[in-house]
Each structure stands twice: as structure tokens, then as C-alpha cells.
């Protein structure tokens, strides 16, 4: 521990450093520092947005064949299950059900329009 008054050069240097640390920056310097900080954060944000965009494009390119294959497989599966529906609609019962549904639908639209 340094005794008081023993080493005045260290005390003077320390006092000068404390005074500099508590001095306010001139307004121009402060504005420039803030502007640099804002510009850095904008640049960083722009960079991460670009990285995210490229990542999404690459992900879409990688996943699109699998999505298309799944879509075609699902369409094939559904067309096999629904193939009999066309012939069922052409039967007398199917025609009657279609007429009843059409009448109900028109009544509902008229009620909503009124």
C-alpha cells in the first residue's frame, strides 16, 4: 500500500486519469460515436438478415423435391380413395343428395344476404 504523500507522481497521474474519465465528450465527438455505433448495428443487422434470407432460400431448394414428392404421393392416395365417389354421385341417391345440398346452400346464402 502506498502511503499518502509518498509518491506524488502516481497520485498526480491517477488524479489526471480520474479527471479524464469524468470529462464529458464534446458534442461533435459524442454524435460521431453514436453515429458509428448505430451504423455498426445496422450493418450487423443487415448481415444477419442476409444470412437468414440465404438460409431460407437454401432450405427451400433442399426441401422442395421432398415436398413435391409428398404432394404427388398424397394426391395418388386420395385419388384412389375418392375414385368411387364419382360413380356414387351419378347414382339416383347421389343426385338427390346433391339437389338437397344445393337447395340448403341457396337458402343459407339468401338468409345471409338479407
C-alpha positions in Angstrom: 0.0 0.0 0.0 1.3 3.4 -0.9 1.4 5.9 1.9 -0.2 9.3 1.4 2.2 11.9 0.1 4.9 9.4 -0.6 4.7 9.1 -4.4 3.1 12.3 -5.7 3.7 11.4 -9.4 1.5 8.4 -9.1 -1.1 10.4 -7.3 -1.0 13.2 -10.0 -1.3 10.6 -12.8 -4.1 8.9 -11.0 -5.9 12.2 -10.4 -5.4 13.1 -14.1 -6.8 9.8 -15.2 -9.9 10.1 -13.0 -10.5 13.7 -14.3 -10.3 12.5 -17.9 -12.7 9.6 -17.1 -15.3 12.0 -15.8 -14.9 14.7 -18.5 -17.8 14.8 -20.9 -17.1 14.3 -24.6 -17.6 17.3 -26.9 -21.0 17.2 -28.6 -19.4 16.5 -32.0 -17.4 13.6 -30.7 -20.4 12.2 -28.9 -22.6 12.5 -32.0 -19.9 10.8 -34.2 -19.5 8.0 -31.7 -23.3 7.4 -31.6 -23.5 7.6 -35.4 -20.7 5.0 -35.7 -22.4 2.7 -33.2 -25.8 3.0 -35.0 -24.1 2.3 -38.3 -22.3 -0.7 -36.9 -25.6 -2.1 -35.5 -27.3 -1.5 -38.8 -24.5 -3.3 -40.7 -24.6 -6.2 -38.3 -28.4 -6.4 -38.6 -28.3 -6.2 -42.4 -25.7 -9.0 -42.4 -27.8 -11.3 -40.3 -30.9 -10.6 -42.4 -28.9 -11.6 -45.5 -27.7 -14.7 -43.8 -31.2 -15.6 -42.8 -32.5 -15.0 -46.3 -29.8 -17.1 -47.9 -30.5 -19.8 -45.3 -34.3 -19.8 -46.1 -33.6 -20.0 -49.9 -31.2 -22.9 -49.5 -33.6 -24.6 -47.2 -36.4 -24.2 -49.7 -34.2 -25.5 -52.5 -33.2 -28.6 -50.4 -36.8 -29.4 -49.2 -38.7 -28.7 -52.4 -38.1 -32.1 -54.0 -39.4 -33.9 -50.9 -42.4 -31.6 -50.6 -43.3 -32.2 -54.3 -42.8 -36.0 -53.9 -45.1 -36.0 -50.8 -47.7 -33.9 -52.6 -47.8 -36.3 -55.6 -48.0 -39.3 -53.2 -50.8 -37.8 -51.3 -52.7 -36.9 -54.5 -52.3 -40.5 -55.7 -53.5 -41.9 -52.4 -56.5 -39.6 -52.3 -57.5 -40.2 -55.9 -57.6 -44.0 -55.2 -59.9 -43.5 -52.2 -62.1 -41.0 -53.9 -62.4 -42.8 -57.3 -65.7 -44.4 -56.2 -67.2 -41.0 -55.2 -67.7 -40.0 -58.8 -69.8 -43.1 -59.6 -71.7 -42.6 -56.3 -72.7 -39.1 -57.3 -74.1 -40.3 -60.6 -76.5 -42.7 -58.8 -80.1 -41.6 -58.1 -79.3 -41.3 -54.4 -76.2 -39.2 -55.1 -78.2 -36.9 -57.4 -80.9 -36.5 -54.7 -78.3 -35.7 -52.1 -76.7 -33.1 -54.4 -80.0 -31.4 -55.1 -80.8 -31.3 -51.3 -77.4 -29.9 -50.5 -77.7 -27.3 -53.3 -81.2 -26.2 -52.1 -79.9 -25.9 -48.5 -76.8 -23.9 -49.7 -79.0 -21.4 -51.7 -81.4 -20.9 -48.7 -78.4 -20.2 -46.5 -76.9 -17.7 -48.9 -80.3 -15.9 -49.2 -80.6 -15.7 -45.4 -77.1 -14.3 -45.1 -77.7 -11.7 -47.9 -80.9 -10.4 -46.3 
